[in-house]
Amino acid sequence: MINSRARMAAVVGAASVLLLAGCAGGGGGVRKAADPGAAASGTCQGASIKIAKASPSFVYLPFYVAEGAGYLEQEGLVPETVEVHTGSGIIAAAVSGSVDVALVTAGEVFVSRHEGAPVTAFAQVENLGTNVVIKKSIMDDLGLTESSSDAERLAALKGLRIGVTGSGSGSDQVVRYLAKAGGLDPDKDMEIIATGGSGNSVSGFSGDRFDAIAISSPQSDIAIQQGRGGYLFNIADGDYEPLANNLYITAMASDRTMTQMPEALGCFTAALARAQKLIREDPDSAAKLAQPFMGDVDPALYTAAFQSNIHSWPASPVIDDAAAEAALKFQNEVMGNGLSEDLLGEAIDTDIATTATTQ
């Protein structure tokens, strides 16, 4: 069962202290903004919070909506966002205390906790949305269409040169999972190539160095447009059922931050919940708010990609038990980590998000 009761007793106790003294008056481990008036007089009234994530991607879109709508400031936070280009680097930044919140994959949280890092995922941002794009010419040669079976599409992976952002990355794991699901050996029946980044994956696909790439939107959509490709698996749109409810991007913090800054994390999660609600109730407005954070993307392509990714953004920040269990199983099946189910209680916490969404 998700939740670490002993740890949360300490967090709830710290939250009670902060409610009286931390966010409203200083001390208690919550860093204050130099100018508390820079934030709206929400619950946290000027508490600063630093958030780390990787380069722009649709996997972070609910956070972009929260940024664009000013929800973080309305909750009283003074946010600062930094880009760190590797999951391990983001984890290290959170453990060291140089950032307060890290947007990382559930798999990275599980593995890091397993290896002794004191980190905990406290909110869900996205379910698995890494897509597989393949050359349209290959699809035509194989006779693949939108109505082709999963088995037929999985078999198409054999013999391909497939670009992934890095060895062991989320995109690498997706390709390996799909290969094994199709009865293939990912190390023998295809060539998996680490590109070093999403931009390199797209350019390599467009330049015919790769037959297929695994990547999230909007890069997958750009690759289709520029590289004469099509979706082999549009996982973000839920078209591969075994991965349709698999926890992917989480908001994570060190256990020290969980204990020292529960009110600030609660305000962050409340802002995220408001963004997720807007995505569901008014997707057009949510799309417009997030678009400036996505970089230079063709507006028409952005709109289409947004619609195809709606399935991947959860309706609530409270981490879903089944999605977390699926993510742990996925990690073990792909990487053979031997991760214990105990990690569902040790590495995932739902109390902060539950409180943030019921107040």
N, C-alpha and C positions, 0 to 999 in steps of 0.2 A: 504493500500500500504506500502511496506517495505521502511523504511528510516525515520529518524527523522530530518527534515529539520533544525529546530532551533539548535539542537545539532551539526549538521554537519557544520553549518555556523561557529560555534566556533572552530571546529576541523580544517576546512580549513584555518581559519585565523591563528591558531597556526602553521599549516603546513607551511604557507608562511614564518613565522618568523624562523622556524627551518631550512627551506631550505637555508636561508641566514646565520644562525649562529649556529643552534643546532647541527646537525650531523657533520658539518665540523669543528667546533671550540670550542664546549663546551657550557654548560648552556642549557637553554630552556627545561629542564626536561628530556633530554635523557642522561642516564647514560653512561659514557665512559668506555672503557676497560682500565685496568691498562697499557696495551701495545697495542696501536692502531694498531701497525704493525702486531698483531696476526690475523687480518682479512684482506681480500683482499680489495683493494681500490674501493669498490663498492659505491653505492649511500650513504650508511650510515657510511662508513669509521670509523669503530671501536666502534660503538654504542653497548653497551651490552644489552642483552635481556634475561630474565629468563622465561622459559616455563614450566608449570606444566601439568602433565597428570597422569593417573593411570598406573597400571602394563601393561606389553607388551600385545598387542592385534592387530589383523588386522584392527580394527576400526581406528587406528592411522597410517596406513601404508603410506599414502602420506607424512606425516611428517617424517617418517623414511627414505623415499626415499630422501627427502630434506636434512636430516642429512647425509645420506650415500654419497650423491653426492657432499656434500660441498656447496650446493646452498646458505645456510644461510651466510656462510663466504664470498662467492662470491658476495653477495649483500652488503657486508661491515659490517655485524653483528658479534658480539662475543657472541654466544649463550651458555646458560647453561640450561640443562634440569633436572628437579627434579620430583620424583615420589611421588604423594600424593594418598592415597588409597581410598578416598571417594570423591564423587562429591561435597558434601557440604564442605569438607575440601579444595578442589581446588578453589571453589567459594570464600571461606573466605580468602584464600591466595591472590587471585586477588584483593579483596576489600581492604585488609589491605595494599597492595602495596608490599608484600614480593615476589610476582611474577608479571610479566608483561602480560603474555599471559597464558590462561588456556584452555586446550582442554577438553571440557565438552559437555554433551548432550544439544540439543536445549530445551528439557523439563526443565532441571535444570536452564537454562537461563531464560526461561519464568516465572517459579515459583519464582525464586529469584527476578526478576524485579517486579513481581506482589506484592511480600512481601516487597518491598522498597529498595532492594539492587541496587546500581548504577552500573549495569553491562550491557554490550552490546556484542552481537555476531557480528563479522565483517567478518568471512570467513567460508565456509563450507568445512569440511574435509571428511565426510562420510555420506551416507544415511543409513537408518536402516539396520544393518547387524547381528542382534541377531537371531540365529537359534534355532530350537527346535529339539533335538535329543531324540529318543525313542528306547527302547529295540527292537531288531529285532524279538525276540520271540513274543512280543505283536503285532507287525505289522503282523506277520505270522498268529497268532491266529485270528486276525480281517480281514485277507485277504486283507490287504493294499498293494498296489503296487505304482510304480511311476505314473501310470495312474489313480489312485484313485482321486475322486473329492475332492474339498476343503471341502465340507460338510462332506464327509466320514472321512477325516483326522481330522477335528475339533471335530467330535463326539468321536474320539479316546481318547480325553483328559479326558473324564469322568471317574472318579474313580482312576486316576493316582496319584502317589506321584511324585511331580515335584519339582526339585531343581532349585532355583534362587539365584543369588549372594547375594541379600539382599532385605528386605522389602522396596517397593517403588523404587527399582532399575530399570534400563532399562529392564533387563530380567524379572523381576516381572511384569512390565507393559505390556510387550509383551504377556506373558501367560494370563494375565487378559483380554487383548484385544481379543485374539483368543478365549478364553472361551466364552466371551459375543457374539462374532461373530457367535459362534456355538450354541447359545441359552442356554448356561450353566451358572451357578452361580459359579464364581471362589472361593467363600468362603464356598460353600456347596457341590459342585459336584466333587471336587478334593482336594487334600492336597498340598498346596503350601508351600515349606519349604525353609527358608533362610539359605544358606550354609555358608555365611561369606566370600566367595571369589571364584574365578573361579577354583582354584586348588582343593578346597573342593568339588565343584560341580562335577568335573571330577572324583575324587577319589570315591565320593559317588555313582556315576553312575556305575563306574567300579566294585564297591563292592556291587552292587545290593541294595543299600539303597534307590535309586530313580529309578522310572520307566522311567522317562524322565527328561531332564534338558534343560533350555533355556540359551544359551551362544553363544558367537561369536567365530569365527576362531582365532587361530588354535585349541583352546580348544574343539570346537565342533567336529573337525576332529579327535583329539586325543581320545575323548570319544567314537566315533564310532569305532576306531581302537582297543582300549583297553577294551571297555565295551560291545562289541557285539551289537552295535546299528546301527541305520540308521536315515536318516533325515525324520522327520515328516513334517517339513517346513524348507527349505533352503532359508530363507528370503534374505540372502546376494546375492543369485543368482537370485533373483527376481521371485521366483516360487509362491509367494502369492501376487497377483496383488494389493489388497487394501493397501499393505505396501511397494510397489515397488519403490515409489518416496516419501519417508518420511524423512525429514531432521533429522539427528541424531547427529553426532559429529560436533561441531563447534569450531572455535577459538574465544575466548571471552576475553575481557579486561574490567577493570573498566572504568567508564566514565572519571575519572581523567587521567588515562593512555591514553585513546583515545584523550584527549585534549593535553596532554603534550608530547606524543610520536608518533604522527601520521606518521612521516617519518620512524621510526623504525618498526611500525606495517605494513607500506606499504612495507618495505623491506622483512619482514617476509612473507607477503602475496605473494609477487613476487616470493620468493623462493618456496612457496607451489604451486603456479601456474606452475612453471617449473617442479616440481615433478609430478603433475597431468598430464601434457602434456607428460612427459616421460612414465608414466604408459600406456597411450593410444597409443603412437607411438612406443615404444620399451619396451613392458612388460617384456621381459626376462631380460633386463638390470636393469629395475626398481626392479624386484624381487630379483636379486642378491644384489643390493645396500641395500635393506631393511632387508634382512635375518639376518644379525648379530644383529639386534635390537630385534629380536623375541625370543631370548633365545634358549634353546636346543630343537629344533624341528627336527624330522626326515626329511631329505632333500626331499624325495619323497612325504611325506605328505604335506610339506610346498609348494611344487610346485603345487600340486593338489588344495590345499586350496587357493592359490593365484589366480588360474584361476577361481575358483568358486566365488571369492569375487570381481572380476573386476567390475561387475555390480554395486556394492555398492559405488565405489569411483567416485565422480563427476569429470567431465572434466574441471571444472573451480572453483575457490574459491568464485566466486560471488554467494551469497546465492540466490537460486531459489525461486521465490515467491510461486509457487504451493507447493514445498516441505516444505517450512516454514509453509504455511497454513495447510498442512496435519499434520505436527508435532504438531501444536497448537490444532487442532481438536482431534488428538490422545490423547494428554494429558488430555483434558477435558472429553473425552469419558471414559478413563480408570480410572482416578483419581477423576473426578468430581470436578476439581478445580474452575470452573466458571471463567476461564481466558478470559479476554476481547480480541477481535480482535485488539484493540488499541495497544496491545503488539507487534504486527507485525511491528509497526512503532517505538515503544519505545525501544524494546529490540533487534532489528536487524538493522544493518547498512550495506549498500552495496557500499558506496562511496569509501572506502579505497580499497576494492578488485577490483572495477571497474577501478579505477585509476591505480592500480598495474598491471592490465592485458592489459591496453591500451597504456602504455608508450613505 
